[in-house]
Amino acid sequence: MCSKNTVVVLPATPEGLPYAKELADELNLPLKLHNDEVDLNSALALVVDEDKVSLEALYEKKMGQVYVDFVHGPLAFRRLHGGGKGQAIAKAIGIKKQFKPSVLDVTAGLGRDAFVLAALGCELTLLERSSVVYSLLRDGLRRALKCHEIQSIIERMTLQPLQDAKSFLAECQPESFDCVYLDPMFPHQDKKSALSKKEMQLFRRLLEGDSDADQLFADAYATACYRVVVKRPRVAPLLANKKPTLQLAGKANRFDIYVKKGIPQ
């Protein structure tokens, strides 16, 4: 999954410059200062200030910034009022009163689904292979650990070092995790649907679709003990053309559930 646009690291304030330099070196991205010339027609920026790391389209400021926030906003509301184990994702994963499955999220993205599962008691292992998205997720986890109210939830979310999911899965023993969760990027043909959220707008400009998702599914199936859960747009084709054991469909998305064996009661 390669970047479609130029990505630079940009310190928003003098206080953010030391970490901006460190991040640029780590991710092998160019460091730019505000007086440097940047191709505004193509550049996305990881903007670093003293508080957070965010992603911004330099050529389209009205899109705003995208960053990970587990403490405030929609995730906080969902944690407090989201329906608990009655949520579709909880049912798909197989959460029971006495069973909180270990989950490998191989396409963690901004970590929102993982946070929901961790808030319900699951232990999450997170993989993200885009260096830009990885840096956003890592930064969000770092900041969230400082919040006492959700610290125990964040401690159940373990972000693995930046790597490709295929390499990680290849080193896993069979049935290493109770459940493996995949939410691969789907290359929409309908551009209007792809522009429904600012995060998706930026991600479509940042990343190609997950063209190897079918192979990821095969590796994930071997790694899961009880089930593999695939999140898809409601009208998207089946991953690897494999018919699921069952489906849970919502208005926009669905969960395809591939059961290997029954979960403990």
Buried (B, 14 or more C-beta within 10 A) or exposed (E): BEBBBBBBBBBBEEEBBEBBBEBBEEBEBBBBEEEEEBEEEBBBBBBBBEEBBBBBBBBBEEBBBBBBBBBEEEBBEBBEEBEEEEBBBBBBBBBEEEBBBBBBBBBBBBBBBBBBBBBBBBBBBBBBBBBBBBBBBBBBBBBBBEBEEBEEBBEBBEBBEBEBBBEBBEEBEEEBBBBBBBBBBBEBEEEEEBEEEBBBBBBBBBBEEBEBBBBBBEBBBBBBBBBBBBBBEEEBEBBBEBEBEEBBEEEEBBBBBBBBEEBEE
